[in-house]
Amino acid sequence: MATDALRAQVAAKWQESFNRLNRSEPGITGLMSFSEAWNIAIEALRPKDLSISPTDTTSSLQRWNAVKPSKQQVRNAFALVNQCRKLPHLLEVFLEEMRKKQPLITREVIMYMESYESTNDVQIVTKLIGRLVEWYEAWMPNPELGLGPIPTTTYTASFHTFLFSILPPTFSAGFKALVETTIRSPPHTFSHLWPIFESLGLIDRYETLIASVGYEFIEAHVKETCQQRWGQPLLPQLRTWMADTVVPWMLSPYARGAKNVDEAKVMMQGVGSRFDFHMHKTLCDLRTSEIFGIIVDYPDSTGALQDLKECMNRVDQRSDLVHALRQTNKRRLLHPGADTKDILAQYVSTIKCLRVIDPPGVLLYKVADPIRRYLRERPDTIRCIVASLVGDGESGDSLVDDNEPIQPLQQPDVENYTDPEWNPEPIDAGPDFRANKPSDVISTLVSIYDSKDLFIKELQVLLAQRLLAVTDGNYDRERRNVEILKIRFGEPALQVCEVMLKDMDDSRRTDQHVQSQKTSDMHPTIISRHFWPTLETSDLKMPGQFKALQERYAKEYSVFKPDKYLKWLPNLGRVHLELELEDRTVDADVPPLEAAFIELFSEKDVWAVDDLMSKVGTVPRSAALKALGTWVDLHVLTEDSEGVFRLLNVTEDTGARAPVPRPGAEEELPSIMSVQQQQAEQMKVYWKFVEGMLTNLGALSLDRIQTMLKIAPGYDRTIEQLAGFMEAARREGHVSVKDGMWKLAR
């Protein structure tokens, strides 16, 4: 039961409300005035059905039109309702009426979107948005009624909430297509749409989508205008395009309401920075994906490198560039199908390109490490580098730039903290960055290996081959190469090369003296055995007149230098022959083995391969067949049956006879054992030591084997050379390795 006090309180509240609504007028006159004002306000705010045709009216609408109040009466009605503090209740009734009429809008949205989904016509989306703004403006409380901003704000929020709840998922795609048309057209063409978008809340709702349109537009333009165009920097052109095309479009969605240029700049500062960043990022991504081709095309791709350097400073995608280049190198470069010379050329271009992008060399250090490790494992890497050093780049792809000054090999930089120009390491530098800081290209290539001694020995091998291949006695080119190499490696390292050059001069003078005493058709090259690389030997014995020539020359030489004797290497050199046959004369310049075989055919016309081989000493059967094939190809011999050859004193019709393939016409350099071959031969001497260790002590680590081998007489190999030797032994099945422990194979 309610208490008397509660009853009194409720009665007082009712009396207070009645007085406020009646406004203390006699009777209920004021209450009747409020009721009339309330009805007028309700009718003024009632949402209208825009889908009703002009001829379709209802009785309530007829009554409203019949007694339609004037604007002043409507304003007075709203003022009375507000005076009675019933405006919030009136707004609630209005929002409820709007909620009841919302199916009218929903029906039209469904109709338009079904049409768009079937046609993908962006004009339908434009019509839908125009229709929605008609509903929005028709239902909005008239600001002339003096209601203040709260009803308008509340209505807008409610309308937007309802609108976004009924728009289907496909609307975002249609709206995006519509925004795309605005950015691809002149700015004034669709300028009227942006105020509509703002009134419906579409700009705030789809802010990310609108930005994505700008991003995609920038991406498409960058790829279209910059892809595979590396010759000139394109960033200035892109910035001009951004200012002329993208910025005017950005004014409508991002600088709406700006009263002057300064306000527009302030409003677009954040989004403009993001768009500019995206332009740089897109170009950086494009150049990163093209970096392998850019390096291949260097120096014609310098413009792209300059753009990439500037983009890197803006977006900092250094790690992405390193990852992309390492992956591309692994897929396209560091595999058995790539020629070592091509790998070295790409490495040199990589050095030059990454120095443009990153002068401190951090990127180069990270990218070059896999290339250097792979080149270190290739057996012909040293030879390719050395061939370039001595100017053996007749093909035009030399690793050495003729415009670069010749300078000594540079040693790794030593940290000098007292240098006033000292700078700390870059933040992304590796722990060994200072020790491997890049210098000139040649020093970088030589630093692939721990010691330059390998290069010196390979230089000696290559110089020996080139000297022995000279037939005109002109060694000026080789002398020039040695002088250049002295600058790079120092004079002490090239002393052996100086001896080889001196040997060639002494050999020519010796031959001139011998020829002056007794003329001979033989002109041998006489070298010092202890100062030349190991020459490949064979058991070839020259028959007939060649043997006689050797003996006569050796006799004259011993007269000239009685304290020395000649040891012939008949497998080396060239022999110029003039063959006199019954119907023709054949001139040929051939290796000694071919000359030895054709000399034997002067004894008889038919020989079997085995018989020929027995006459010239121990030679491989494949080499013998190749030598005979040379004469078959010259139509001097013919193969009557397998392994049986006959001299053609008279030319036969050989049109139907398939000639034996002859060797290439280019002359090969004299056979000299490479540095790797020499080291392998020398390491075989120590195999017995290794075999004894593994037999007596069981599995051993590489470090333990190296330590024990140092006791062996004359052992001076590095642990890397030992590792290569053990790996070769593993491939041949002599040893096996597991977890770094080597043991004899069972």
VOVEXTI-420646 format. One record per residue (C-alpha): residue in three letters; x, y negated, z. Coordinates in pm, whole numbers, padded with zeros to 5 digits, always signed. Each point is the difference from the previous one (the first is absolute). Layout:
N
ALAXYZ;...
***
This chain:
746
MET+00000+00000+00000;ALA+00124-00346-00089;THR+00063-00235+00286;ASP-00160-00339+00028;ALA+00333-00167-00063;LEU+00047+00193-00329;ARG-00354-00085-00111;ALA+00067-00366+00072;GLN+00327+00008-00196;VAL-00161+00161-00307;ALA-00287-00244+00013;ALA+00243-00287+00012;LYS+00186+00130-00304;TRP-00322+00037-00198;GLN-00108-00345+00099;GLU+00338-00141-00104;SER-00019+00169-00342;PHE-00358-00114-00051;ASN+00089-00358+00089;ARG+00296+00011-00240;LEU-00213+00134-00286;ASN-00297-00222+00081;ARG+00229-00294+00066;SER-00218-00110+00293;GLU-00284-00100-00228;PRO-00363+00032+00111;GLY-00142+00350-00020;ILE+00172+00213-00262;THR+00041-00270-00260;GLY+00378+00025+00009;LEU-00015+00377-00018;MET-00218-00019-00310;SER+00249-00245-00158;PHE+00287+00241+00075;SER-00192+00291-00150;GLU-00061-00196-00320;ALA+00367-00104-00015;TRP+00109+00358+00059;ASN-00213+00125-00291;ILE+00133-00273-00231;ALA+00361+00086+00095;ILE-00057+00372-00045;GLU-00146-00053-00347;ALA+00283-00234-00093;LEU+00261+00258+00096;ARG-00182+00305-00130;PRO+00225+00183-00261;LYS-00152-00022-00342;ASP-00037+00289-00241;LEU+00185-00114-00311;SER-00108+00309-00188;ILE-00370-00122-00007;SER-00103-00155-00330;PRO-00160-00347-00005;THR-00348+00145-00072;ASP+00019+00258+00278;THR-00106-00170+00324;THR-00136+00118+00331;SER-00271-00145+00221;SER+00253-00113+00259;LEU+00202-00181-00266;GLN-00318-00159-00130;ARG-00086-00118+00348;TRP+00354-00134+00047;ASN-00010-00189-00332;ALA-00346-00132+00080;VAL+00106-00153+00329;LYS+00368-00039-00079;PRO+00140-00258+00240;SER+00221-00281-00107;LYS+00373-00001+00065;GLN-00049-00245+00282;GLN-00259+00227+00162;VAL+00241+00296-00029;ARG+00282-00201+00157;ASN-00235-00111+00278;ALA-00107+00360+00058;PHE+00359+00118+00037;ALA+00076-00295+00226;LEU-00296+00095+00225;VAL+00108+00364+00014;ASN+00355-00105+00083;GLN-00135-00244+00265;CYS-00183+00287+00161;ARG+00323+00202-00002;LYS-00152+00271-00220;LEU+00240-00035-00293;PRO+00197+00318+00093;HIS-00324+00195+00009;LEU-00098-00148-00334;LEU+00337+00111-00144;GLU-00054+00352+00132;VAL-00338+00015-00172;PHE+00160-00130-00323;LEU+00276+00264+00010;GLU-00260+00271+00062;GLU-00201-00120-00298;MET+00318+00003-00209;ARG+00074+00356+00111;LYS-00345+00108-00115;LYS+00055-00157-00343;GLN+00347+00150-00050;PRO-00130+00299-00207;LEU-00081-00253-00272;ILE+00372-00077-00039;THR+00101+00363+00043;ARG-00224+00100-00290;GLU+00162-00252-00233;VAL+00355+00094+00109;ILE-00071+00364-00079;MET-00143-00091-00340;TYR+00300-00213-00101;MET+00261+00245+00128;GLU-00161+00295-00178;SER+00021-00200-00319;TYR+00365-00085+00064;GLU+00096+00359+00082;SER-00143+00114-00332;THR+00160-00273-00213;ASN+00300-00138+00199;ASP-00101-00341-00132;VAL+00147-00264+00229;GLN-00270-00247-00109;ILE-00253+00204+00196;VAL+00203-00056+00316;THR+00003-00371-00080;LYS-00380+00001-00033;LEU-00038+00193+00325;ILE+00212-00250+00189;GLY-00201-00285-00153;ARG-00321+00168+00108;LEU+00131+00056+00352;VAL+00090-00366+00038;GLU-00355-00088-00107;TRP-00138+00213+00285;TYR+00257-00149+00235;GLU-00088-00359-00082;ALA-00375+00068-00006;TRP-00003+00144+00353;MET+00246-00245+00154;PRO-00154-00245+00250;ASN-00024-00345-00155;PRO+00273-00217+00154;GLU-00232-00304-00043;LEU-00216+00136+00280;GLY+00254-00120+00254;LEU+00050+00340+00162;GLY+00375-00040+00037;PRO+00274+00243-00105;ILE-00096+00293+00224;PRO-00301+00131-00202;THR+00198-00027-00325;THR+00303+00179+00149;THR-00219+00271+00154;TYR-00189+00049-00324;THR+00321+00020-00207;ALA+00154+00258+00231;SER-00320+00208-00005;PHE-00035-00021-00378;HIS+00365+00098-00054;THR-00032+00291+00242;PHE-00307+00129-00180;LEU+00151-00055-00343;PHE+00319+00193+00074;SER-00205+00283+00149;ILE-00193+00059-00325;LEU+00273-00054-00259;PRO+00102+00344-00139;PRO+00367+00111-00014;THR+00006-00063-00375;PHE-00058-00372+00057;SER+00363-00050+00105;ALA+00118+00137-00335;GLY-00242-00224-00187;PHE+00096-00303+00205;LYS+00369+00074-00061;ALA-00065+00019-00373;LEU-00175-00338+00020;VAL+00291-00156+00189;GLU+00238+00143-00262;THR-00188-00188-00270;THR+00048-00323+00193;ILE+00380+00038+00018;ARG+00030+00089-00368;SER-00205-00301-00113;PRO+00067-00375+00014;PRO-00051-00131+00356;HIS-00309-00209-00085;THR-00186+00289-00166;PHE-00113+00170+00322;SER+00055-00283+00247;HIS-00376-00008+00077;LEU+00011+00356+00132;TRP+00230-00059+00295;PRO-00245-00226+00196;ILE-00261+00276-00052;PHE+00246+00263+00126;GLU+00068-00215+00305;SER-00368-00056+00081;LEU-00065+00374-00010;GLY+00307+00074+00213;LEU+00163+00202-00279;ILE+00336-00181+00019;ASP+00052+00081+00366;ARG-00148+00348-00035;TYR+00213+00098-00300;GLU+00308-00208+00075;THR+00230+00301-00036;LEU-00166+00099-00327;ILE+00041-00351-00143;ALA+00366+00000+00099;SER+00045+00341-00163;VAL-00129-00146-00326;GLY+00271-00263+00016;TYR+00264+00260+00087;GLU-00102+00230-00286;PHE-00009-00290-00244;ILE+00354-00095+00101;GLU+00117+00361-00025;ALA-00146+00043-00348;HIS+00159-00321-00126;VAL+00342+00079+00149;LYS+00005+00349-00150;GLU-00123-00123-00337;THR+00249-00285-00032;CYS+00305+00139+00182;GLN+00011+00373-00069;GLN+00316+00102-00189;ARG+00097-00367-00043;TRP+00338-00027+00170;GLY+00193-00254-00202;GLN-00115-00325+00164;PRO-00119-00091+00353;LEU-00380-00003+00000;LEU-00076-00134+00349;PRO-00015-00367-00115;GLN-00249+00100-00268;LEU-00210+00191+00254;ARG-00005-00292+00242;THR-00122-00230-00276;TRP-00274+00248-00086;MET-00105+00022+00365;ALA-00028-00379+00022;ASP-00200-00028-00324;THR-00229+00302+00035;VAL-00026+00147+00349;VAL+00012-00316+00213;PRO-00299-00170-00177;TRP-00204+00316+00053;MET+00098+00011+00369;LEU-00150-00346+00061;SER-00359+00126-00017;PRO+00012+00288+00250;TYR+00277-00125+00227;ALA-00017-00381-00009;ARG-00376-00050+00000;GLY-00098-00316+00177;ALA+00336-00170-00052;LYS-00041-00372-00050;ASN+00340-00070-00151;VAL+00316+00168-00126;ASP+00173-00005+00336;GLU-00287+00178+00169;ALA-00006+00259-00276;LYS+00373+00065+00043;VAL-00041+00050+00372;MET-00297+00235-00047;MET+00181+00208-00263;GLN+00337+00010+00169;GLY-00046+00341+00160;VAL-00170+00176-00290;GLY+00231-00168-00251;SER+00301+00138+00184;ARG-00152+00348-00009;PHE-00067-00021-00375;ASP+00352-00129-00065;PHE+00141+00283+00212;HIS-00207+00251-00196;MET+00132-00136-00330;HIS+00358+00045+00121;LYS-00079+00345+00140;THR-00159+00115-00326;LEU+00300-00112-00202;CYS+00232+00158+00256;ASP-00190+00330-00022;LEU+00011-00013-00379;ARG+00374-00068-00011;THR+00061+00268+00263;SER-00180+00256-00214;GLU+00209-00112-00301;ILE+00332-00029+00183;PHE+00162+00302-00169;GLY-00071-00138-00346;ILE+00109-00347+00110;ILE+00335+00143+00108;VAL+00036+00191-00326;ASP-00072-00318-00197;TYR+00247-00217+00195;PRO+00124-00268-00080;ASP-00298-00072-00227;SER-00228+00038+00305;THR+00158-00277+00209;GLY-00325-00199+00003;ALA-00189+00285+00167;LEU+00274+00032+00262;GLN-00026-00369+00085;ASP-00377+00032+00040;LEU+00044+00309+00216;LYS+00252-00176+00222;GLU-00240-00291+00060;CYS-00292+00235+00061;MET+00207+00199+00251;ASN+00062-00317+00196;ARG-00376-00063+00006;VAL-00149+00343+00070;ASP+00297+00198+00145;GLN-00054+00335-00170;ARG+00365+00100+00008;SER-00070+00344+00143;ASP-00253+00068-00277;LEU+00258-00090-00265;VAL+00259+00228+00157;HIS-00246+00288+00025;ALA-00125-00044-00358;LEU+00349-00021-00147;ARG+00129+00299+00194;GLN-00298+00210-00105;THR+00032-00105-00365;ASN+00373+00067-00001;LYS-00057+00344+00145;ARG-00263+00082-00264;ARG+00157-00157-00309;LEU+00373-00026+00068;LEU+00142+00233+00263;HIS-00060+00334-00169;PRO+00212+00240-00209;GLY-00152-00118-00326;ALA+00145-00350+00033;ASP+00346-00065-00139;THR+00258-00118+00254;LYS+00087-00300-00215;ASP-00368-00104-00004;ILE-00022+00036+00378;LEU+00310-00214+00045;ALA-00132-00263-00242;GLN-00331-00014+00189;TYR+00188-00023+00329;VAL+00205-00293-00126;SER-00317-00174-00124;THR-00161+00069+00338;ILE+00294-00167+00174;LYS-00030-00310-00217;CYS-00380-00023+00021;LEU-00027+00047+00375;ARG+00267-00262+00054;VAL-00231-00246-00176;ILE-00294+00096+00220;ASP+00194+00038+00325;PRO+00349-00160+00001;PRO+00096+00136+00348;GLY-00026+00351-00143;VAL-00234+00171+00249;LEU-00234+00126-00271;LEU+00294+00128-00204;TYR+00139+00184+00301;LYS-00332+00180+00054;VAL-00067+00078-00366;ALA+00353+00099-00098;ASP+00058+00262+00269;PRO-00185+00288-00180;ILE+00162-00095-00332;ARG+00348+00000+00153;ARG-00055+00335+00170;TYR-00127+00154-00324;LEU+00286-00140-00205;ARG+00249+00131+00256;GLU-00131+00351-00065;ARG+00030-00027-00379;PRO+00328+00147-00128;ASP+00044-00250-00285;THR-00077-00321+00188;ILE+00363-00093+00053;ARG+00082+00065-00363;CYS-00284-00224-00121;ILE+00109-00283+00229;VAL+00362+00038-00101;ALA-00090+00009-00370;SER-00172-00334+00044;LEU+00295-00141+00192;VAL+00244+00077-00282;GLY-00226-00152-00262;ASP-00136+00326-00134;GLY-00338-00158-00070;GLU-00002-00008-00376;SER-00370+00080+00004;GLY-00076-00344+00144;ASP-00131+00126+00334;SER+00310-00064+00210;LEU-00057-00050+00370;VAL+00250-00287+00007;ASP-00113-00344-00107;ASP+00271-00155-00218;ASN-00098-00344+00129;GLU+00079+00093+00360;PRO+00353-00080+00116;ILE+00230+00294+00070;GLN+00075+00010+00370;PRO+00141+00244+00253;LEU-00231+00248+00168;GLN-00167-00164+00296;GLN+00008+00161+00339;PRO-00304+00001+00234;ASP-00043-00329+00178;VAL+00138-00024+00352;GLU-00222-00178+00248;ASN+00148-00335+00097;TYR-00203-00154+00277;THR+00228-00307+00017;ASP-00095-00103-00354;PRO-00208-00320+00024;GLU-00207+00121-00298;TRP-00071+00338+00162;ASN-00365+00106-00015;PRO-00171+00281+00186;GLU-00115+00306-00184;PRO-00347-00017-00160;ILE-00272+00136+00223;ASP-00070+00298-00227;ALA+00367+00095-00051;GLY+00112+00353+00083;PRO+00262+00085+00263;ASP+00278+00044-00259;PHE-00097-00297-00212;ARG+00313-00209+00067;ALA+00236+00286-00082;ASN-00171+00054-00335;LYS-00064-00359-00100;PRO+00012-00011-00383;SER+00285-00173-00178;ASP+00084+00013-00370;VAL-00149+00278-00214;ILE+00320+00200-00046;SER+00078-00005+00372;THR-00354+00116+00069;LEU+00035+00289-00244;VAL+00336+00107+00138;SER-00138-00019+00355;ILE-00234+00289-00084;TYR+00291+00217+00106;ASP+00192-00026+00324;SER+00338-00029-00172;LYS+00118-00161-00318;ASP+00259+00277-00047;LEU-00256+00201-00195;PHE-00038-00286-00244;ILE+00377-00035-00037;LYS+00036+00368-00086;GLU-00289-00015-00244;LEU+00154-00309-00156;GLN+00317+00198-00054;VAL-00195+00283-00163;LEU-00190-00231-00234;LEU+00309-00200-00091;ALA+00188+00322-00076;GLN-00279+00113-00233;ARG-00008-00333-00179;LEU+00378-00014-00037;LEU+00020+00351-00140;ALA-00280-00080-00246;VAL+00191-00295-00153;THR+00140+00094-00341;ASP+00130-00332-00131;GLY+00239-00074+00287;ASN-00190-00316+00103;TYR-00048+00001+00379;ASP-00078-00370+00042;ARG-00357+00066+00105;GLU+00104+00244+00269;ARG+00267-00243+00126;ARG-00263-00270+00029;ASN-00226+00237+00193;VAL+00278+00087+00241;GLU+00068-00369+00062;ILE-00367-00056+00075;LEU-00005+00298+00233;LYS+00306-00134+00180;ILE-00202-00308+00089;ARG-00287+00210+00129;PHE+00186+00281+00180;GLY+00345-00149+00058;GLU+00332+00077-00167;PRO+00111+00285+00232;ALA-00309+00203-00091;LEU+00075-00030-00374;GLN+00367+00103+00010;VAL-00078+00343-00142;CYS-00187-00163-00288;GLU+00306-00215-00068;VAL+00208+00318-00021;MET-00243+00151-00250;LEU+00024-00308-00221;LYS+00379+00013+00023;ASP-00009+00369-00094;MET-00190-00084-00316;ASP+00261-00258-00102;ASP+00286+00235+00085;SER-00171+00280-00193;ARG-00025-00216-00308;ARG+00368-00098+00020;THR+00102+00361+00058;ASP-00201+00114-00300;GLN+00159-00273-00214;HIS+00345+00120+00103;VAL-00080+00363-00074;GLN-00151-00093-00334;SER+00314-00200-00083;GLN+00218+00304+00063;LYS-00220+00247-00181;THR-00335-00085-00157;SER-00291+00206+00131;ASP-00371+00010-00072;MET-00065+00030+00373;HIS-00041-00308+00219;PRO-00057+00123+00356;THR-00083-00217+00300;ILE+00255+00062+00276;ILE-00117-00082+00355;SER+00132+00037+00354;ARG-00169+00297+00161;HIS+00012-00139+00356;PHE-00166-00334-00077;TRP-00289+00111-00218;PRO-00329+00159+00102;THR-00022+00374-00042;LEU-00051+00088-00365;GLU-00204+00304-00089;THR+00228+00276-00120;SER-00063+00307-00210;ASP+00188+00301-00134;LEU-00031-00115-00360;LYS+00300+00093-00214;MET+00043-00178-00328;PRO+00094+00244-00280;GLY+00204-00035-00316;GLN+00125-00338-00106;PHE-00145-00170+00309;LYS+00214+00217+00224;ALA+00303-00078-00211;LEU-00070-00373+00020;GLN-00022+00021+00380;GLU+00329+00187+00027;ARG+00191-00239-00228;TYR-00136-00307+00181;ALA+00085+00149+00342;LYS+00353+00068-00117;GLU+00055-00356-00117;TYR-00149-00131+00323;SER+00235+00208+00215;VAL+00292-00145-00197;PHE-00125-00353+00074;LYS-00080+00073+00366;PRO+00195+00311+00107;ASP-00118-00027+00363;LYS-00367+00039-00096;TYR-00214+00246-00188;LEU-00343-00008-00162;LYS-00299+00197+00125;TRP-00255+00008-00280;LEU-00373-00039+00049;PRO-00113+00120-00343;ASN-00370-00017+00090;LEU+00019-00381+00000;GLY+00039-00239-00287;ARG-00110-00001-00365;VAL+00141+00153-00314;HIS-00036-00154-00344;LEU-00002+00272-00267;GLU+00001+00003-00377;LEU-00123+00341-00124;GLU+00094+00087-00356;LEU-00244+00255-00141;GLU-00029+00132-00355;ASP-00267-00244-00118;ARG+00020-00286+00253;THR+00188-00176+00277;VAL-00160-00049+00342;ASP+00110-00271+00246;ALA-00097+00058+00361;ASP+00083-00149+00338;VAL-00067+00278+00253;PRO+00094+00116+00352;PRO+00297+00239+00038;LEU-00214+00316+00029;GLU-00165-00061-00338;ALA+00347-00063-00150;ALA+00135+00321+00152;PHE-00282+00209-00145;ILE+00024-00143-00352;GLU+00380+00054+00014;LEU-00060+00372+00055;PHE-00217+00012-00312;SER+00315-00082-00197;GLU+00117+00352+00086;LYS-00317+00175-00121;ASP-00342-00100-00118;VAL-00223+00201+00236;TRP+00016-00003+00380;ALA-00217+00125+00280;VAL-00056-00234+00293;ASP+00163+00237+00248;ASP+00311+00032-00215;LEU+00030-00377-00031;MET-00034-00043+00374;SER+00274+00255+00064;LYS+00239-00201-00218;VAL-00046-00336+00178;GLY-00007+00112+00360;THR-00285-00005+00249;VAL-00284-00225-00114;PRO-00373+00027+00075;ARG-00201+00175-00269;SER-00246-00291-00012;ALA+00286-00242-00071;ALA+00131+00231-00274;LEU-00340+00022-00170;LYS-00039-00377+00022;ALA+00342-00051-00160;LEU-00079+00241-00283;GLY-00339-00164-00046;THR+00179-00326-00080;TRP+00167+00161-00300;VAL-00321+00173-00105;ASP-00172-00336+00003;LEU+00281-00141-00219;HIS-00052+00293-00241;VAL+00354+00123+00057;LEU-00109+00325+00169;THR-00307+00216-00029;GLU-00137+00257+00239;ASP-00047+00324-00194;SER-00135+00189+00300;GLU-00032-00063+00369;GLY+00342-00098+00134;VAL+00178+00045-00335;PHE+00114-00309-00193;ARG+00148-00031-00349;LEU+00201-00281-00160;LEU-00170-00167-00297;ASN+00284-00063-00243;VAL-00266-00076-00261;THR-00315-00186+00093;GLU-00311+00213+00021;ASP-00363-00102-00023;THR-00093-00038+00365;GLY-00341-00152-00055;ALA-00183+00300+00142;ARG+00253+00059+00276;ALA-00082-00153+00338;PRO+00312-00181+00120;VAL+00128+00057+00348;PRO-00065-00315+00206;ARG+00315-00207+00026;PRO+00089-00223+00294;GLY-00090-00367+00004;ALA+00199-00229-00220;GLU+00097-00228+00287;GLU+00335+00070+00153;GLU+00003+00107+00359;LEU+00249-00135+00249;PRO+00284+00238+00093;SER-00095+00260+00258;ILE+00119-00127+00338;MET-00135+00135+00324;SER-00228-00247+00175;VAL+00059-00104+00358;GLN-00278+00229+00119;GLN+00148+00294-00192;GLN+00345-00069+00141;GLN-00136-00022+00352;ALA-00200+00319-00047;GLU+00308+00185-00121;GLN+00203-00131+00291;MET-00272+00090+00250;LYS+00000+00360-00122;VAL+00342+00033+00160;TYR-00162-00057+00339;TRP-00289+00242-00051;LYS+00199+00280+00163;PHE+00040-00216+00311;VAL-00375-00068+00012;GLU-00083+00364-00064;GLY+00231+00107+00282;MET-00156-00248+00243;LEU-00355+00111-00074;THR+00101+00368+00021;ASN+00174-00028+00336;LEU-00203-00273+00171;GLY-00344+00041-00152;ALA-00222-00296-00093;LEU+00173-00338+00019;SER-00105-00358-00048;LEU+00150-00213-00274;ASP+00185-00216+00253;ARG+00160+00310+00157;ILE+00110+00133-00339;GLN+00148-00340-00088;THR+00192-00016+00330;MET+00148+00347-00047;LEU+00088-00059-00365;LYS+00212-00300+00093;ILE+00252+00250+00137;ALA+00042+00147-00349;PRO+00306-00130-00190;GLY-00076-00284-00240;TYR-00371-00027+00087;ASP-00111-00362-00041;ARG-00367+00026-00100;THR-00280-00203+00155;ILE-00296+00163+00166;GLU-00220-00115-00292;GLN+00226+00185-00245;LEU-00009+00307+00224;ALA-00379-00023+00010;GLY-00012-00004-00381;PHE+00230+00302-00016;MET-00206+00195+00255;GLU-00318-00086-00189;ALA+00155+00133-00322;ALA+00097+00318+00187;ARG-00358+00030+00125;ARG-00137-00028-00354;GLU+00235+00278-00108;GLY-00126+00219+00283;HIS+00316+00012+00211;VAL-00142-00176+00308;SER-00333-00103+00148;VAL-00098-00286+00229;LYS-00272-00038+00262;ASP-00041-00290+00244;GLY+00339-00134-00105;MET+00184+00326+00078;TRP+00190+00170-00282;LYS+00061+00373-00017;LEU+00106+00257-00256;ALA-00278+00138-00215;ARG-00069+00368+00049;
***
